[in-house]
Amino acid sequence: MSVTAGAETCAITSSRLQIGDVDLELHRAGKGPTLMFLHGAGGFDPAAPFVQMLARDFDVVAPAHPGFGSSSLPFWMDSVDDLVHVQLAVMERLDLRDVTLVGASLGGWIAADLATKNQSRLSRIVLVSPVGIKVGPRDKLDIPDVFAMSHADLDALMVADPAKRKRDYAAMSDDALRTLARNRETLALVAWEPYMHNPKLKHRLGAIARPTLLLRGAKDGLVSADYASAYAGLIPGATLETVPDAAHAPHMERPEDFVARVKRFAHV
């Protein structure tokens, strides 16, 4: 597969990777220092502009988590912890070194948890609107219940301009609709109870000893400014930056700004 980024054409390879009994969808593009991208609950789109932009300066490695996209989901997998161990195995199998690990939303949770388990292959970490911890009172959700609202209400929280997110479901292929439903089903499986967090993770974030950048869109209706600040405060030396005119997915809404921040942080 090839996509055009400005005046440059970037070849994106899509392949399969077997990790134990998991058959993973894997995308790779570009040359340079390794950047591993862990997608959020919406899955990974290899044609997204930010991928093209990153591939100009990085070797971008983007596996789809088990249960997302076309990656298989063994019957015994039912937690984010399971997904973390698969992504650790991906890094080992591909022998990725000095990795800039970038995780968005659910992928940010996976990235943060991964870094508490094994940092030996990481050089630095970028968490984009991450979830995964509980910092507020027990009787109040830190992250709004995405399963209890309409698509329109969710879009209003997810993107700075909801009009740009409107989808014509009637025009989508059966495969695309099936993937959307499967992604949502897997999210419910791994993040429903306890809702959008691992109670132990916030106590483990202090073990992260790699430079860490946390990015949050200024208009994010899911990850609040207080939540993002608390998250960054639990990681030694972490820096928190706010991306203007973006909500929960600044890498999708403001790709140029996002890529510039990642490159600056990675000294590329």
N, C-alpha and C positions, 0 to 999 in steps of 0.2 A: 504493500500500500504506500502511496506517496501523497503528500499534502504540500501545498504551497504556503510559505510563510514569508510575506513580503516578496522580495525578489529571489528568495532562496527556496529550493525544493528539498524537503526532508523525507527520507524513506523511513517508514515505520513498519517494522516487522511484527507480525502477530503469530504466535506459536502456542504450543501446549507444553506444560511442564508437569511431570508427575512427582508429587511429594507424598510418599507413602500411598495411601489409598485416595488421595485427592488429585484430581485432574484439573490443573489450573490454566486459565486463560492468561497469556503473558504478552505484553507489548513492550517494544524496545525501539528507541530512536536516538539518533545523534551520536556525537563523539565528544570526549573530554572527560572531566571528573565525573564519577558516578553519582547520579541522583536517583534515589528510589522514591517513587510517588505512591502513597497509599490513599486510595480514593474514599469518598464518603458513601453514604447510603444510596445515593443516586447512581452509583456505578462509575465506570471510567469510559470517557469518550476520547479515543485516540486522535480524532480530528479536531478537538478543541484547540483554539488558538494558543492557549498557554503552553500546551504540549509542544507545538511547533516552535514557539519562542524559546523554551527551555532547551530544546534539542540543538539549538545553534551553538550552545556552549557546554552542554552536559551530555553524558551518556544516560539517557532517561530510561529507567527500568520500572515498569508499571504492571504488577500482577493484579488480577481481579481476585478479591478475597473469596474463599469458599462460600458458595451459596449466592454469589453475585455474578452478574453477567452470565457467562457460560461455564464458570467454574463449578465443579461438582461440590456437593455437600454430603459427606458421609453421615450416616444416621446418628453417630455418636457425638457429633459436634453440635454444641448448643450454647457456646459462650464466646465472648470476645477473647478470652484467654486462649481458646482453641485457635482462633484466627491469628493471634500473636505468634504462637509456636509455629504455625505454617509459614508466616513471613520470615521468621528467623531461619527456618529451614531453606527458604528460597535464597536468602543471602548466602547461606553456607553452600548450597548446591551450585550457585552461579559464581561462587568465590568473589563476592563483591567486597571491595575494601575502600577505606576512607570515604564512606558513603555520606552524602548529604541526604538525610532522611526527611522527607516532607510528607505530612499526613494532614488530611482535611476532614474536619468534623468527626465522623466515626473513625476515619483513617488517622485523625489526630490522636484519638483515644488509643488506637492500636499502636501508633508510633511511640507515644509516651510510655505505654506499658512495656513495649518491646525494649525501650532504652533502660528501663529499670531491671530488666532480666539479663541483657548482654549488650554492652556498648563497644565491644572489641572491634567491630567492623564499621563503627560510626565515626565521622569526623565532626558533624554538627547536626542539629535538629531544627526543623521548622514545623511548628504546629499552627494550622490554619483553622480558626474557630473550633478548637477541640472541645469535645465533651468527654465524659468518663469519670468525673469526680463529683462528690457531693459536698458543698460548702455552706449551703443555707440551712434553715431549720428543718427538722424532720417532717413537719406537717405541710411543707411547701415545696413544690417542684422547682428545681433550679432551671430545668429546661422544659418549656411548655410541652404538653402532651401532643405530639404530632399525630397520634393515632385517633385523637378525639376531635379533630377539626376537619373542615372541608379543604379541598385542594386550593380553593381561592384564599381561605384564611391562612393556610400554610404558606402559600406564595407571598402573601403580604409580609410575612415574617422572614422569609428566606431571601428575597431579592429586593434591591433598592427600587427597581421599577418592575412591578408585577406584570405589566403589559408585555414585557419582553419574555416572560416565562410561559405565557399561555400556550397550551398544547392542543392540537386538534386530534383528539384520541381516535375519532372516526377515520382519520386519514392514516393512522399508524398501522404498520404491518402487524400481523399476529405475533411474529417473533419479538418485535419491539414491545408490544403490550405484555407479552409473557415475561419478558425481562424486567419490566417495571414492576409487575406483580410479584415476581420472584425476589427482587431486591427488597421490596417492602416486607415480604414474608420473612426473609432472613433477618432483617433488622429487628422485627418483632421477636424473633426467636432468641437473638443474642442480647437484646437491650431492653427487654420488657420488664424483667424482674431480677434485680432491682432496676428501676427505670433509669436508663442512660448513664449508669455509673457502676463502678466497682468500689465498694466501700473501703477496700484496702489500698486502692491506688494512690490516694492523696498522701498516705503515710509512706509510700515508697518513692515518690517523686524526688525526694531529697537525695536519692542515690544517683541521680543523673549528673554526670560529670563531663558533659560535652556542652559547648556553646549552644544555647537554645534561643530561638526567636519565636515569639508567639504573635500571630497576626489576627486581627479582628476587624471586620467591616464595621464602619461607624454606624450603619443602619441595621445591624444584625438583630433580629427579633428573637432569635433562639439562644444565642450566647450573649449574655448581658455584659456590659463593661465591668461590672463588679465581679462577675464570674470569671471573666478573662484575667482580670487583675489578680484574683485569688489564685488562679491556676499558675500564672507566671510567678507569683510569690512563693509557691511551693517548690520551684525548681531553682537550685542555686545559680545565681548570676543571670537568670533568664531576662530577656528584654521583651517588652510588649510594645507593639506598634499598631496604630489604627489606620486602616485604609479608607480614605474618604469615598463617598458616593458608591459604597458597596455594602452588602449585607452579609449573609452567611457564607457566601462562596466568592470571596474577592478574586480568587484565581480565575473564575469564570466571568465575573462582571468587569473586573479591571485587570485584564491579563498583563498589559504592559507594566503597570504599576507593581503588580505582584512579582513578575519576573525580575524587574529591576531591584526590588527589595531582596529577593532570594540571591541574586548575583552579587549584590553588595555584601550581604551577610556571608556568602561563601567565598568572597574575595576572588571572584571570577571576572 
